[in-house]
């Protein structure tokens, strides 16, 4: 089932389009990798899919059948989560708990069930033992894992990750890819991940959207399902 469709999307910065005439379908219930060199508009593509950016022209359409007509629950982990400095006051467990608030609402009660979700989310990224540490005291890779746990605590239907394995060692990266594969296969969720490490991730992915630039041509989107797209310079 198609989760979202982009048709003839044009978007850019200033007067220069970086995405031109993009048409792309995202399938639900898949682990999808977006890869390509620096400047290939990967993060821009993510933000358009999430509605964080509005296209200059064209359409981005969400399949309301999947959401039952309601709002799609999306967890988003951006690229630069390691920017929390040493003075950041929040503890690990407090930050991960905040991932539940969108689901509970402003006055929702934090129950035993939510506490179990928070603990499970931290254990899944191997950060439960750090739950009482302050975020600013952690390494870049540890901060990354905590932010992933926060996204998981929201129990999203779609999890969108922008280079989530940055700062992790090989064992942590492998464990993370296996966790995402389980999240998709066993729970029917959708994971969309920007990655430079296709040699590590390809065994876990259902679909790869590969942004490549051929000689004397613009950026081209190569994917297992229907796609026709031209990417301009920059991102």
Secondary structure, 3 states (H helix, E strand, C coil): CEEEEEEEEEEEECCEEEEEEEEEEEECCCEEEEEECCCCCHHHHHHHHHCCCCCCEEEEEECHHHHCCCCCCEEEECCCHHHCCCCCCCEHHHHHHHHHHHHHCCCCCCCHHHHHHHHHHHHHCCCHHHCCCEHHHCCHHHHHHHHHHHHHHCCCCEEEEECCCCCCCHHHHHHHHHHHHHHHHHHCCEEEEECCCHHHHCCCCCEEEEEEECCCCCEEEECCCCEEEEECCCC
